[in-house]
Amino acid sequence: MAIFSVQARPTDAAGWTGLARRVEAAGFDALLASDHPGHGASPFVALAAAAAVTSTLGLGSYVSNAGVREPILLATDVATLDVVSGGRARLGLGAGHTPAEWRAVGRERPDVAARVRRCVAVAEAVRDLLAGKEVTVDIPELVARAARLTELRPVQGRVPLTMGTANSTLLRWAGAHADVVGLTGFGRTLADGHQHDVRWRGDEIEAQLAHVAAGAAGRDAPPALEALVQQVTVTDDAEAAAAPIAAETGLRVADLLATPFVLIGTADEIVAAVAEHRRRWGVTRFVVRADAVDQLSPFLPRLAAVA
C-alpha cells in the first residue's frame, strides 16, 4: 500500500480550508505545512484551521526547523494541534538549512555537526515532553530546565514523528527512533539559503538507506520510508517533461525517472514507478506539493493499492 500526503501553505483562508477539504475527500493521508519562520505561515496555526474543516485527515509540520524552535514551544504547539484535531497531529522535524532563520532569532547558522546535535536533542526533548516527562537539557546546542507540559497532553498515546533529512547521522538516528524517515534527497545548501544540490543517484539513495538500516537494527519494526516528491507531472511524454529537471540536476533522464523524488509520466507509468520504488528502495510513502492534488486524485486509489 502506498500512502500519499500533501505539503502546502496557506495564502488565504478560503483557499486553505478548501484545499484541506479536497485533500481529505480525495483520500490523501495528511495535509502537511512547511515551517520557515518569516518566510511563510505558522504551520500549527494553519493546521488548526484545517482541522476545523476536516475529520480524518492527518495534520503535521513538514518539517519544523529544530535549529530555531525551542522544545517546550514546539511540544505545546503539537499537543494543542492534537487536542483541537481530535488526535490527528503529526510532527516533522529537520535540522534546518536557511541562514536567515537563525539571523532572525539573533544567531548565526551553526555548522552541520552542531545543527545535527541540536536536532537530535530537540527531537528527544519534544518526544519526552509529549509523553508527560520533565525535561532538562544542558549542552552547547540546547538548554532547557525542568520543562514540562503540566496541563496539556496529546490525545494520541504517541504523536508520529517524521525526521526529514539526508544527513547520515540523522538518518541513523531516525532509523532507530522515528516513525517515518523523510528522505529529502537534499545535498549541499546553495548560496540563496533555500535551494540544494541533490542526492538522487541510485548509489546515493542506497547509501542513505544503509544509514537508516544501520540505525534500525534491533527494532521490532523499522520506520516507514517516505520520499519528498519535487515534481509531479502527468503526461504522455515523460522524457520531454523530465529533461529540464535532468539538466538542472545533472542526471540522465532515465536516472531521474528512476528516483522516488519525481513522479512523471502517464497514470500507468506513475503507478508502475511507485510499485518499483517500493520494490527497489522500500519507499511506501510520498509527500507531494499542492499542485499535484488535481493530477493524482483521479488515480489515487490505484496508487494506494500498489503492493
TORNU-921680 format. One record per residue: x, y, z negated of N, C-alpha, C, O in turn; residue in three letters; residue number from 1. Coordinates in steps of 0.001 Angstrom, whole numbers, plus 500000, padded with zeros to 6 digits. Layout:
BEGIN
     nX     nY     nZ    caX    caY    caZ     cX     cY     cZ     oX     oY     oZ res   n
      X      Y      Z      X      Y      Z      X      Y      Z      X      Y      Z ALA NUM
...
***
This chain:
BEGIN
     nX     nY     nZ    caX    caY    caZ     cX     cY     cZ     oX     oY     oZ res   n
 500839 498810 500000 500000 500000 500000 500879 501246 500000 501775 501364 499164 MET   1
 500640 502176 500920 501372 503438 500971 500521 504539 500338 499313 504610 500565 ALA   2
 501149 505375 499560 500459 506431 498825 500946 507774 499337 502150 508019 499415 ILE   3
 500008 508641 499685 500343 509950 500230 499823 511051 499316 498677 511014 498867 PHE   4
 500683 512034 499047 500313 513228 498297 500637 514455 499132 501339 514367 500139 SER   5
 500120 515598 498705 500262 516844 499454 500918 517892 498572 500460 518152 497459 VAL   6
 501995 518494 499071 502640 519616 498381 502197 520914 499047 502257 521048 500269 GLN   7
 501750 521871 498228 501281 523144 498770 501391 524199 497682 501747 523901 496542 ALA   8
 501079 525442 498051 500988 526504 497053 499922 527487 497491 499716 527681 498689 ARG   9
 499240 528113 496540 498108 528972 496895 498536 530349 497377 499554 530891 496948 PRO  10
 497737 530897 498275 497881 532299 498672 496594 533073 498416 496607 534302 498348 THR  11
 495471 532345 498272 494207 532976 497912 493325 531923 497259 493553 530726 497433 ASP  12
 492324 532361 496511 491529 531446 495702 490723 530471 496554 490752 529265 496311 ALA  13
 490010 530983 497543 489138 530126 498343 489939 529095 499129 489546 527932 499220 ALA  14
 491061 529524 499695 491881 528596 500460 492449 527490 499590 492502 526333 500006 GLY  15
 492873 527842 498380 493483 526861 497479 492458 525838 496981 492702 524633 497044 TRP  16
 491331 526310 496495 490335 525371 495998 489747 524555 497146 489418 523382 496972 THR  17
 489617 525175 498314 489153 524423 499474 490117 523324 499855 489701 522216 500196 GLY  18
 491428 523628 499800 492431 522612 500097 492343 521463 499096 492415 520296 499480 LEU  19
 492187 521793 497818 492090 520745 496798 490926 519811 497086 491066 518592 496987 ALA  20
 489788 520372 497440 488622 519539 497760 488885 518664 498986 488538 517483 498995 ARG  21
 489499 519243 500020 489779 518486 501243 490754 517342 500984 490571 516230 501478 ARG  22
 491777 517628 500213 492792 516620 499915 492164 515455 499151 492434 514291 499448 VAL  23
 491334 515773 498175 490672 514718 497413 489714 513924 498291 489718 512694 498256 GLU  24
 488891 514616 499080 487899 513947 499914 488549 513042 500951 487992 512002 501302 ALA  25
 489729 513432 501448 490413 512634 502470 491049 511376 501898 491353 510447 502647 ALA  26
 491256 511329 500584 491839 510154 499967 493306 510259 499619 493946 509246 499335 GLY  27
 493865 511483 499634 495244 511657 499183 495316 511407 497679 494328 511580 496966 PHE  28
 496475 511006 497210 496644 510630 495810 496740 511833 494886 496207 511808 493776 ASP  29
 497413 512879 495332 497671 514003 494438 497888 515286 495232 498279 515261 496399 ALA  30
 497623 516409 494565 497994 517732 495052 499143 518209 494174 499028 518237 492948 LEU  31
 500238 518580 494800 501467 518939 494105 501849 520363 494460 501771 520760 495622 LEU  32
 502261 521131 493463 502596 522532 493679 504086 522745 493468 504654 522294 492473 ALA  33
 504713 523435 494412 506127 523756 494271 506320 524759 493134 505375 525436 492729 SER  34
 507540 524847 492626 507807 525669 491440 509074 526485 491677 510185 526022 491419 ASP  35
 508888 527703 492170 510009 528621 492396 509642 529971 491788 509069 530817 492474 HIS  36
 509963 530186 490509 509562 531424 489838 510013 532656 490614 511176 532773 491001 PRO  37
 509082 533559 490832 509366 534781 491573 509217 534634 493067 509132 535633 493781 GLY  38
 509182 533405 493556 509112 533159 494994 507788 532518 495397 507532 532313 496583 HIS  39
 506957 532205 494425 505675 531581 494705 504830 531553 493453 505228 532073 492411 GLY  40
 503672 530949 493556 502712 530915 492458 503195 530025 491316 504022 529132 491504 ALA  41
 502654 530295 490124 502880 529403 488993 502194 528074 489272 500983 528052 489491 SER  42
 502931 526961 489271 502295 525694 489643 501186 525273 488691 500157 524761 489132 PRO  43
 501377 525478 487407 500415 524937 486453 499130 525760 486407 498053 525214 486164 PHE  44
 499235 527054 486635 498020 527861 486763 497251 527431 488008 496035 527244 487966 VAL  45
 497969 527276 489111 497334 526853 490365 496694 525478 490217 495581 525259 490695 ALA  46
 497377 524563 489568 496865 523209 489443 495667 523141 488504 494777 522312 488695 LEU  47
 495635 523998 487500 494454 524056 486636 493235 524507 487427 492131 524007 487212 ALA  48
 493432 525458 488346 492320 525885 489198 491859 524743 490089 490660 524558 490296 ALA  49
 492816 523969 490621 492453 522818 491452 491735 521756 490634 490849 521074 491149 ALA  50
 492106 521607 489365 491444 520628 488503 489960 520925 488348 489140 520015 488231 ALA  51
 489624 522223 488349 488236 522622 488121 487306 522242 489265 486091 522195 489078 ALA  52
 487858 521968 490456 487002 521668 491612 487214 520246 492123 486717 519896 493194 VAL  53
 487947 519423 491372 488183 518033 491743 487923 517148 490529 487772 517641 489411 THR  54
 487871 515837 490760 487587 514936 489641 488523 513741 489557 488669 513147 488488 SER  55
 489156 513379 490662 490032 512200 490656 491454 512503 491108 492343 511675 490913 THR  56
 491687 513633 491691 492957 513974 492313 494052 514168 491263 493857 514905 490296 LEU  57
 495215 513504 491448 496365 513773 490612 496872 515183 490854 496700 515725 491945 GLY  58
 497503 515787 489838 497916 517187 489906 499278 517329 489241 499443 516976 488073 LEU  59
 500264 517852 489992 501582 517946 489387 502490 518958 490040 502239 519404 491160 GLY  60
 503552 519322 489334 504591 520189 489897 505520 519332 490748 505770 518166 490442 SER  61
 506034 519945 491840 506919 519177 492728 507923 520130 493360 507682 520664 494443 TYR  62
 509029 520339 492697 509330 519938 491340 509674 521188 490532 510059 522221 491079 VAL  63
 509519 521057 489196 509881 522172 488321 511394 522230 488161 512064 521202 488058 SER  64
 511913 523441 488144 513346 523674 488040 513760 523578 486575 513516 524493 485790 ASN  65
 514390 522460 486216 514811 522262 484833 515878 523256 484399 516120 523434 483205 ALA  66
 516514 523902 485367 517556 524865 485018 517030 526127 484379 517735 526752 483587 GLY  67
 515803 526522 484700 515263 527780 484177 513979 527578 483381 513403 528547 482888 VAL  68
 513529 526349 483251 512337 526045 482464 512758 525489 481103 513572 524567 481033 ARG  69
 512210 526043 480033 512515 525557 478696 511590 524388 478353 510410 524418 478704 GLU  70
 512099 523366 477679 511300 522164 477438 509984 522406 476721 508966 521837 477115 PRO  71
 509967 523230 475682 508725 523415 474932 507668 524115 475782 506481 523808 475669 ILE  72
 508087 525050 476631 507133 525732 477501 506639 524798 478599 505456 524794 478937 LEU  73
 507552 524010 479150 507177 523070 480199 506246 521991 479644 505245 521652 480273 LEU  74
 506568 521461 478487 505715 520437 477871 504332 520994 477555 503329 520301 477725 ALA  75
 504272 522236 477098 502981 522860 476808 502155 523004 478078 500957 522722 478077 THR  76
 502789 523441 479161 502078 523568 480439 501546 522220 480912 500393 522111 481329 ASP  77
 502383 521204 480845 501979 519882 481333 500846 519318 480468 499866 518788 480992 VAL  78
 500984 519435 479155 499944 518918 478270 498633 519663 478470 497564 519052 478459 ALA  79
 498706 520967 478652 497496 521741 478901 496824 521313 480196 495607 521136 480238 THR  80
 497614 521147 481258 497060 520687 482523 496413 519313 482357 495356 519052 482933 LEU  81
 497033 518447 481584 496464 517120 481390 495118 517200 480669 494186 516466 480998 ASP  82
 495023 518095 479686 493774 518255 478941 492674 518805 479843 491574 518253 479884 VAL  83
 492959 519882 480562 491893 520519 481348 491519 519708 482579 490446 519910 483147 VAL  84
 492391 518790 483003 492081 517946 484163 491527 516590 483757 491189 515778 484619 SER  85
 491429 516334 482462 490948 515035 482007 491926 513907 482226 491528 512769 482475 GLY  86
 493214 514218 482133 494228 513167 482216 494789 512919 483587 495115 511781 483924 GLY  87
 494913 513980 484406 495392 513795 485785 496740 514467 486054 497153 514568 487210 ARG  88
 497428 514925 485016 498676 515660 485210 499814 514744 485620 499888 513587 485207 ALA  89
 500686 515281 486429 501972 514665 486787 503059 515705 486482 502785 516905 486441 ARG  90
 504270 515243 486274 505395 516161 486102 506490 515786 487072 506990 514662 487053 LEU  91
 506862 516730 487921 508029 516573 488781 509138 517481 488290 508902 518656 488008 GLY  92
 510338 516951 488185 511497 517727 487723 512648 517605 488707 512815 516584 489375 LEU  93
 513436 518665 488782 514666 518657 489548 515673 519576 488902 515330 520371 488027 GLY  94
 516916 519469 489331 517986 520257 488715 518006 521702 489175 518661 522538 488553 ALA  95
 517288 522014 490270 517264 523384 490770 518446 523675 491674 519517 523086 491532 GLY  96
 518230 524609 492622 519311 524920 493553 519354 526387 493972 520312 526806 494622 HIS  97
 518339 527178 493616 518248 528538 494140 518893 529536 493191 518362 529756 492102 THR  98
 520020 530150 493557 520720 531042 492630 519853 532175 492092 520002 532558 490932 PRO  99
 518961 532716 492900 518140 533849 492455 517291 533508 491250 516979 534389 490449 ALA 100
 516913 532254 491103 516072 531877 489969 516837 531951 488659 516257 532267 487620 GLU 101
 518138 531664 488695 518955 531838 487494 519200 533315 487210 519110 533754 486063 TRP 102
 519505 534073 488241 519762 535505 488022 518540 536197 487439 518671 537127 486644 ARG 103
 517357 535749 487828 516125 536379 487342 515932 536185 485840 515211 536955 485205 ALA 104
 516568 535163 485267 516491 534969 483817 517812 535344 483139 518056 534975 481990 VAL 105
 518663 536083 483865 519860 536657 483266 521069 535751 483233 521981 535966 482435 GLY 106
 521093 534725 484099 522228 533807 484122 522668 533559 485554 521917 533802 486499 ARG 107
 523887 533076 485703 524343 532637 486997 524129 531128 487117 524204 530403 486125 GLU 108
 523864 530665 488330 523632 529247 488531 524875 528446 488145 525964 528732 488642 ARG 109
 524734 527445 487266 525883 526620 486879 526344 525735 488032 525702 525656 489080 PRO 110
 527471 525076 487809 527925 524120 488811 527032 522881 488783 526171 522751 487913 ASP 111
 527238 521982 489725 526355 520826 489868 526338 519980 488601 525270 519572 488143 VAL 112
 527513 519713 488031 527577 518845 486856 526778 519420 485693 526074 518687 484998 ALA 113
 526885 520732 485478 526145 521360 484385 524648 521362 484662 523848 521177 483745 ALA 114
 524261 521570 485929 522835 521518 486268 522271 520123 486026 521143 519974 485555 ARG 115
 523058 519112 486349 522608 517741 486142 522473 517443 484655 521486 516839 484234 VAL 116
 523451 517858 483852 523371 517609 482407 522144 518279 481800 521462 517696 480957 ARG 117
 521865 519513 482235 520679 520194 481708 519402 519498 482176 518462 519348 481396 ARG 118
 519359 519080 483420 518161 518426 483939 517840 517170 483131 516687 516953 482761 CYS 119
 518831 516357 482860 518611 515152 482063 518137 515527 480660 517210 514914 480132 VAL 120
 518770 516530 480058 518391 516929 478703 516960 517459 478660 516208 517159 477733 ALA 121
 516588 518249 479668 515221 518774 479725 514225 517639 479932 513186 517600 479273 VAL 122
 514528 516725 480835 513625 515599 481088 513404 514786 479822 512271 514422 479505 ALA 123
 514476 514502 479102 514345 513710 477879 513594 514478 476804 512798 513895 476068 GLU 124
 513840 515785 476705 513152 516589 475706 511660 516685 475999 510838 516531 475095 ALA 125
 511306 516939 477255 509888 517050 477608 509182 515715 477409 508057 515678 476909 VAL 126
 509823 514632 477790 509244 513301 477578 508939 513075 476101 507864 512588 475751 ARG 127
 509887 513430 475237 509688 513228 473806 508628 514176 473241 507838 513781 472383 ASP 128
 508609 515406 473710 507595 516354 473240 506194 515872 473611 505280 515939 472789 LEU 129
 506020 515395 474823 504710 514911 475257 504299 513665 474486 503109 513374 474369 LEU 130
 505275 512925 473957 504987 511740 473149 504736 512080 471690 504518 511182 470877 ALA 131
 504764 513372 471341 504477 513798 469979 505670 513867 469061 505515 514037 467852 GLY 132
 506869 513735 469619 508060 513748 468785 508578 515170 468567 508312 516070 469363 LYS 133
 509314 515351 467486 510037 516603 467261 511389 516513 467959 512061 515483 467906 GLU 134
 511772 517588 468603 512965 517568 469447 513953 518644 469007 513606 519819 468889 VAL 135
 515184 518219 468769 516295 519132 468543 517418 518746 469505 517832 517588 469560 THR 136
 517896 519716 470250 518992 519508 471203 519985 520636 471010 519586 521793 470878 VAL 137
 521266 520322 470992 522292 521364 470881 523500 520938 471708 524458 520356 471198 ASP 138
 523424 521245 472989 524525 521003 473905 524769 522302 474665 523911 523185 474644 ILE 139
 525901 522445 475330 526157 523717 476027 525060 524095 477013 524803 525282 477219 PRO 140
 524411 523117 477623 523419 523414 478660 522017 523640 478120 521174 524186 478831 GLU 141
 521740 523237 476884 520375 523346 476363 520386 523360 474841 521051 522548 474197 LEU 142
 519633 524304 474284 519449 524362 472834 517955 524409 472543 517228 525232 473099 VAL 143
 517507 523516 471665 516120 523516 471182 516152 523039 469736 516832 522065 469413 ALA 144
 515421 523723 468871 515474 523392 467449 514074 523123 466910 513201 523991 466923 ARG 145
 513889 521906 466441 512629 521485 465819 511424 521836 466689 510399 522300 466190 ALA 146
 511559 521610 467986 510445 521868 468908 509430 520739 468786 509799 519571 468661 ALA 147
 508133 521101 468824 507094 520081 468714 505767 520628 469209 505460 521804 469013 ARG 148
 504978 519770 469853 503606 520129 470201 502736 519747 469007 502408 518573 468832 LEU 149
 502363 520716 468193 501708 520413 466916 500205 520210 467039 499631 519442 466267 THR 150
 499549 520876 467987 498094 520779 468081 497607 520368 469467 496401 520277 469694 GLU 151
 498501 520127 470365 498138 519831 471751 498844 518567 472191 500068 518474 472092 LEU 152
 498093 517594 472675 498675 516356 473186 498020 516009 474511 496845 516311 474717 ARG 153
 498757 515383 475407 498155 514967 476673 497031 513956 476451 497010 513244 475447 PRO 154
 496111 513908 477392 495064 512894 477373 495664 511533 477694 495302 510531 477076 VAL 155
 496581 511493 478661 497228 510243 479051 498200 509784 477975 498782 510590 477249 GLN 156
 498356 508483 477894 499376 507967 476996 500779 508346 477456 501671 508575 476639 GLY 157
 500963 508408 478770 502256 508808 479329 502000 509586 480612 501387 509068 481545 ARG 158
 502463 510815 480659 502352 511609 481878 503414 511117 482859 504596 511123 482516 VAL 159
 503040 510692 484063 504032 510167 485007 505099 511202 485354 504788 512368 485598 PRO 160
 506346 510772 485374 507487 511638 485664 508109 511270 486999 508471 510117 487234 LEU 161
 508230 512257 487864 508971 512121 489112 510246 512939 489010 510200 514120 488667 THR 162
 511377 512326 489301 512638 513062 489390 512954 513240 490867 513205 512268 491579 MET 163
 512939 514496 491324 513228 514781 492721 514688 515156 492892 515140 516157 492336 GLY 164
 515433 514362 493657 516873 514592 493721 517518 513769 494827 516938 512812 495340 THR 165
 518735 514170 495177 519622 513339 495980 520975 513194 495273 521912 512620 495828 ALA 166
 521068 513721 494038 522304 513663 493271 522502 512264 492693 521559 511667 492173 ASN 167
 523712 511745 492783 523955 510361 492389 523672 510119 490904 523076 509102 490549 SER 168
 524091 511037 490037 523860 510856 488602 522378 510894 488277 521890 510075 487498 THR 169
 521660 511834 488867 520227 511917 488614 519473 510745 489216 518477 510299 488647 LEU 170
 519926 510236 490354 519296 509048 490919 519440 507857 489975 518502 507077 489809 LEU 171
 520606 507716 489359 520790 506616 488402 519915 506826 487167 519306 505879 486671 ARG 172
 519850 508071 486667 519000 508338 485506 517543 508055 485859 516820 507431 485082 TRP 173
 517119 508514 487028 515739 508285 487452 515454 506798 487607 514369 506333 487257 ALA 174
 516418 506053 488130 516236 504620 488242 515969 503973 486904 515209 503009 486811 GLY 175
 516596 504504 485860 516451 503934 484521 515213 504435 483785 514666 503715 482950 ALA 176
 514751 505682 484085 513759 506296 483203 512510 506848 483884 511467 506949 483237 HIS 177
 512576 507202 485143 511444 507871 485785 510395 506861 486245 510681 505674 486408 ALA 178
 509178 507358 486450 508123 506543 487054 508258 506530 488576 507979 505528 489235 ASP 179
 508692 507664 489114 508848 507817 490562 510177 508509 490827 510515 509485 490159 VAL 180
 510929 508010 491796 512135 508698 492258 511770 509420 493544 511449 508790 494552 VAL 181
 511821 510745 493503 511505 511553 494672 512747 511759 495508 513612 512562 495158 GLY 182
 512839 511044 496600 514008 511143 497485 513853 512396 498344 512967 512463 499196 LEU 183
 514700 513369 498124 514624 514617 498881 515457 514570 500148 515137 515245 501127 THR 184
 516524 513778 500140 517432 513772 501274 518243 515040 501406 518852 515286 502448 GLY 185
 518260 515870 500335 518976 517139 500409 520466 516928 500207 520894 516090 499412 PHE 186
 521243 517708 500945 522675 517792 500733 523038 519153 500160 522312 519697 499327 GLY 187
 524137 519690 500595 524642 520970 500090 523626 522089 500331 523017 522180 501397 ARG 188
 523458 522944 499303 522611 524124 499456 523310 525140 500346 524493 525423 500158 THR 189
 522592 525684 501307 523177 526634 502243 523203 528035 501649 522700 528263 500549 LEU 190
 523787 528963 502379 524078 530294 501840 522831 531058 501421 522910 531913 500538 ALA 191
 521674 530775 502031 520458 531507 501661 519892 531065 500320 518964 531686 499802 ASP 192
 520446 529992 499754 519990 529521 498461 518732 528680 498495 518294 528194 497452 GLY 193
 518140 528492 499658 516895 527739 499788 517047 526516 500689 516557 525437 500353 HIS 194
 517708 526669 501809 517847 525587 502781 519012 524668 502401 519861 525013 501579 GLN 195
 519024 523474 503035 520021 522469 502693 520557 521781 503941 519889 521713 504973 HIS 196
 521778 521276 503820 522178 520176 504682 521316 518975 504312 520663 518965 503269 ASP 197
 521321 517966 505174 520511 516793 504863 521368 515542 504789 522428 515449 505407 VAL 198
 520878 514584 504015 521499 513265 503902 520462 512246 504375 519855 511538 503572 ARG 199
 520275 512189 505681 519207 511380 506264 519714 510188 507058 518913 509382 507532 TRP 200
 521019 510057 507213 521525 508906 507963 521298 507631 507156 521194 507659 505930 ARG 201
 521226 506517 507874 520944 505255 507216 521895 504926 506086 521462 504490 505019 GLY 202
 523202 505132 506306 524153 504799 505252 524012 505740 504059 524258 505337 502922 ASP 203
 523615 507000 504309 523422 507947 503219 522192 507576 502385 522213 507686 501159 GLU 204
 521135 507143 503047 519941 506700 502321 520268 505445 501508 519869 505331 500349 ILE 205
 520986 504516 502111 521351 503299 501393 522179 503616 500152 522005 502984 499110 GLU 206
 523080 504594 500260 523898 504975 499105 523026 505548 497995 523240 505247 496821 ALA 207
 522043 506374 498359 521135 506924 497357 520349 505812 496665 520199 505815 495443 GLN 208
 519856 504872 497448 519058 503787 496878 519910 502873 495998 519404 502289 495040 LEU 209
 521189 502747 496314 522074 501937 495473 522205 502545 494086 522267 501814 493097 ALA 210
 522248 503881 493995 522304 504531 492684 521021 504280 491901 521065 504011 490701 HIS 211
 519879 504368 492577 518603 504085 491903 518589 502655 491380 518212 502408 490234 VAL 212
 519002 501718 492223 519003 500314 491826 519935 500061 490639 519618 499268 489753 ALA 213
 521079 500736 490626 522007 500572 489508 521374 501061 488211 521514 500429 487164 ALA 214
 520677 502191 488290 520016 502698 487098 518879 501816 486634 518621 501699 485437 GLY 215
 518192 501187 487594 517000 500392 487272 517333 498990 486795 516434 498260 486376 ALA 216
 518591 498594 486846 518970 497249 486421 518527 497029 484972 518847 497821 484086 ALA 217
 517803 495965 484752 517336 495668 483402 515931 496145 483111 515335 495723 482119 GLY 218
 515375 497029 483961 513982 497440 483763 513041 496317 484164 513333 495553 485084 ARG 219
 511913 496218 483476 510919 495222 483849 510361 495501 485239 510148 494584 486032 ASP 220
 510126 496791 485524 509622 497189 486842 510386 498425 487283 510456 499397 486531 ALA 221
 510957 498418 488475 511711 499591 488942 510765 500739 489251 509564 500523 489416 PRO 222
 511287 501954 489331 510445 503092 489692 510000 503000 491144 510655 502366 491971 PRO 223
 508871 503644 491439 508441 503761 492829 509369 504720 493560 509921 505638 492953 ALA 224
 509540 504511 494852 510365 505379 495689 509456 506230 496560 508542 505723 497210 LEU 225
 509720 507525 496563 508872 508481 497272 509747 509388 498129 510786 509864 497672 GLU 226
 509332 509627 499361 510088 510495 500268 509354 511820 500441 508137 511849 500623 ALA 227
 510111 512919 500381 509583 514243 500671 509674 514456 502178 510764 514647 502717 LEU 228
 508540 514424 502848 508486 514478 504311 508533 515927 504765 507685 516734 504383 VAL 229
 509526 516255 505580 509725 517630 506008 508930 517989 507259 508685 519169 507511 GLN 230
 508528 517002 508038 507812 517292 509280 506856 516160 509597 507254 514996 509646 GLN 231
 505593 516501 509811 504598 515554 510314 504062 516109 511629 503558 517231 511676 VAL 232
 504171 515332 512679 503641 515734 513978 503008 514524 514643 503691 513549 514957 THR 233
 501694 514589 514857 501011 513534 515592 501046 513918 517071 500474 514929 517477 VAL 234
 501721 513099 517863 501989 513446 519258 502188 512190 520082 502557 511139 519559 THR 235
 501939 512313 521384 502207 511210 522310 503661 511174 522767 504074 510234 523446 ASP 236
 504437 512185 522402 505832 512250 522834 506724 512507 521620 507158 513634 521379 ASP 237
 506987 511452 520870 507748 511582 519628 509156 512107 519881 509653 512933 519115 ALA 238
 509795 511645 520933 511172 512051 521181 511271 513546 521449 512188 514201 520954 GLU 239
 510343 514094 522223 510375 515528 522504 510116 516334 521240 510763 517356 521011 ALA 240
 509175 515883 520417 508868 516611 519186 510016 516532 518185 510245 517465 517415 ALA 241
 510735 515411 518204 511829 515231 517251 513124 515897 517691 513997 516145 516860 ALA 242
 513267 516191 518978 514542 516685 519500 515043 517951 518816 516225 518004 518476 ALA 243
 514208 518989 518590 514729 520192 517934 515225 519924 516508 516228 520495 516082 PRO 244
 514524 519059 515777 514940 518744 514407 516232 517935 514432 517115 518135 513598 ILE 245
 516337 517030 515382 517568 516244 515513 518760 517148 515798 519834 516969 515224 ALA 246
 518567 518115 516683 519647 519043 516996 520048 519864 515780 521232 520109 515548 ALA 247
 519059 520284 515009 519328 521112 513828 520057 520328 512753 520920 520875 512066 GLU 248
 519722 519057 512598 520296 518245 511531 521528 517457 511961 522201 516854 511126 THR 249
 521825 517460 513261 522986 516731 513744 522773 515234 513871 523738 514474 513943 GLY 250
 521513 514802 513900 521203 513389 514050 520802 513075 515483 520334 513953 516207 LEU 251
 520981 511845 515887 520390 511390 517129 518884 511270 516928 518421 511015 515816 ARG 252
 518121 511455 518002 516666 511403 517887 516220 510065 517295 515356 510034 516419 VAL 253
 516794 508977 517759 516403 507656 517252 516678 507526 515764 515880 506945 515029 ALA 254
 517815 508068 515316 518143 508001 513891 517206 508879 513071 516812 508509 511965 ASP 255
 516850 510037 513609 515910 510916 512908 514565 510223 512718 514001 510238 511625 LEU 256
 514059 509620 513783 512743 508976 513711 512761 507762 512779 511707 507304 512338 LEU 257
 513943 507244 512482 514056 506087 511588 514090 506482 510117 514010 505609 509253 ALA 258
 514207 507777 509806 514263 508207 508408 512845 508348 507849 511899 508553 508609 THR 259
 512695 508240 506527 511379 508473 505927 511069 509953 505701 510033 510280 505123 PRO 260
 511949 510850 506147 511772 512274 505881 511039 513010 506998 510769 514206 506880 PHE 261
 510719 512306 508073 509841 512836 509111 508874 511730 509511 509203 510546 509450 VAL 262
 507687 512133 509917 506692 511209 510471 506204 511832 511767 505395 512759 511755 LEU 263
 506698 511318 512877 506442 511911 514189 506061 510795 515158 506757 509785 515260 ILE 264
 504959 510984 515861 504543 510010 516867 503036 509905 516917 502329 510709 516309 GLY 265
 502547 508924 517633 501116 508641 517647 500701 508088 516288 501546 507762 515454 THR 266
 499396 507986 516077 498919 507388 514830 499487 505979 514667 499928 505609 513579 ALA 267
 499477 505199 515733 500016 503836 515658 501501 503845 515317 501963 503036 514513 ASP 268
 502246 504759 515929 503692 504824 515669 503978 505256 514241 504915 504751 513623 GLU 269
 503192 506180 513706 503407 506628 512324 503049 505517 511346 503760 505314 510362 ILE 270
 501965 504798 511595 501620 503659 510742 502746 502628 510767 503128 502095 509725 VAL 271
 503273 502351 511953 504375 501391 512066 505627 501897 511348 506342 501115 510721 ALA 272
 505893 503206 511437 507065 503767 510760 506931 503641 509248 507899 503295 508570 ALA 273
 505745 503916 508713 505525 503798 507268 505738 502351 506819 506329 502104 505767 VAL 274
 505256 501399 507617 505485 499990 507294 506977 499653 507313 507458 498896 506469 ALA 275
 507704 500219 508279 509140 499964 508361 509888 500613 507205 510848 500030 506701 GLU 276
 509479 501804 506770 510140 502447 505627 509951 501611 504365 510849 501525 503527 HIS 277
 508784 501001 504238 508557 500127 503090 509462 498901 503177 510078 498506 502187 ARG 278
 509541 498300 504373 510343 497095 504532 511828 497372 504359 512532 496631 503671 ARG 279
 512303 498453 504993 513740 498710 505017 514245 499374 503746 515290 498992 503219 ARG 280
 513515 500360 503252 514006 501157 502135 513271 500881 500822 513786 501196 499749 TRP 281
 512087 500305 500895 511264 500163 499690 510475 501414 499363 509931 501533 498265 GLY 282
 510406 502354 500306 509659 503600 500083 508166 503314 500283 507747 502868 501351 VAL 283
 507380 503575 499248 505938 503317 499302 505106 504573 499090 503880 504532 499191 THR 284
 505769 505690 498795 505058 506940 498531 505643 508041 499409 506842 508056 499690 ARG 285
 504785 508956 499836 505209 510032 500719 504526 511322 500275 503335 511337 499963 PHE 286
 505298 512394 500253 504753 513734 499977 504856 514537 501258 505941 514701 501816 VAL 287
 503717 515038 501721 503676 515823 502951 503215 517236 502620 502681 517489 501540 VAL 288
 503429 518163 503569 503029 519547 503374 501565 519737 503785 500959 518855 504394 ARG 289
 501018 520890 503444 499593 521141 503669 499214 521061 505142 498090 520682 505471 ALA 290
 500142 521413 506035 499789 521384 507461 499640 519967 508001 499216 519780 509141 ASP 291
 499983 518972 507196 499823 517576 507620 498456 517003 507252 498094 515926 507725 ALA 292
 497688 517710 506411 496433 517148 505915 495490 516814 507062 494983 515695 507144 VAL 293
 495256 517765 507939 494319 517524 509042 494853 516499 510024 494078 515763 510634 ASP 294
 496176 516441 510184 496750 515474 511127 496633 514040 510615 496351 513125 511389 GLN 295
 496846 513843 509320 496878 512487 508781 495522 511979 508309 495298 510770 508264 LEU 296
 494616 512887 507957 493333 512469 507379 492580 511448 508233 492012 510510 507674 SER 297
 492551 511589 509578 491767 510628 510358 492246 509184 510242 491449 508259 510404 PRO 298
 493534 508974 509964 494013 507596 509843 494686 507322 508506 495473 506384 508383 PHE 299
 494373 508152 507491 494933 507914 506157 494551 506547 505604 495392 505915 504966 LEU 300
 493318 506049 505814 493010 504692 505341 493936 503627 505929 494271 502660 505245 PRO 301
 494353 503790 507181 495274 502837 507792 496643 502916 507121 497299 501897 506906 ARG 302
 497062 504131 506794 498343 504298 506119 498300 503690 504716 499250 503045 504272 LEU 303
 497178 503912 504029 497044 503375 502673 497052 501852 502671 497424 501232 501675 ALA 304
 496644 501252 503782 496545 499802 503852 497841 499136 504283 497906 497909 504352 ALA 305
 498878 499921 504575 500148 499343 505019 500682 498403 503943 500786 498772 502773 VAL 306
 501015 497198 504355 501509 496198 503398 502997 495965 503608 503601 495159 502901 ALA 307
***
